[in-house]
Amino acid sequence: MELAATPVFRPVTPANSEDFVRLFESKGGPSYCWCVPYRTTAAEKREADNTTRKAQMLRRIEARVPVGLLGYLGAEPVCWVSVGPKSSFVGLGGPAPESDQAVWSLTCLYVPRAHRHNGWGRLMIEAAIREARADGATHLEAYPVDPQSPSYRFFGFVPLYERLGFSHCGMEGSRRHVMRLKL
């Protein structure tokens, strides 16, 4: 499939955090979660409302914790992939990393409705692979679901991860597959 436009991916940093906020607060954006549910401590979860979640994520960005990538068309942020060291997440499941493994986790793919069904899912996962590899990860772990799953669809779908070389290494709950790619 030839794409009409291909996003350019950049890590979210304090310098572009306003773009992150703009994408998340856009119509249909994931401002209900701010991509923090799998990143927060028990104490942070107790405070969980939209305003608090936003502040929790912005604190992580300000502290330069790798939280993910924004995809841009020109100056406009048009998609988001949550990817970072597995140690910065909580409760994802999957096998514990071996002592010589630096595992990163990919936990969310978001594309606004106007840009869906154009092949960006593959591009987003490939960008996450490049970012994890460049930051020294030895494995990238993802938690996709089957295409007919009624929930957790923001993790992406198993067939795409299989096509990109990810291997199955278990289940987390009844829907989320745990898949890894050796980098």
Secondary structure as UniProt FT lines:
FT   STRAND          8..11
FT   HELIX           14..16
FT   HELIX           17..25
FT   TURN            27..28
FT   TURN            31..35
FT   TURN            37..39
FT   HELIX           42..46
FT   HELIX           50..62
FT   TURN            63..64
FT   STRAND          68..73
FT   TURN            74..75
FT   STRAND          76..85
FT   HELIX           86..88
FT   TURN            99..100
FT   STRAND          103..110
FT   HELIX           113..115
FT   HELIX           120..134
FT   TURN            135..136
FT   STRAND          139..142
FT   TURN            147..148
FT   HELIX           153..155
FT   HELIX           158..163
FT   TURN            164..165
FT   STRAND          167..172
FT   TURN            173..175
FT   STRAND          176..182
//
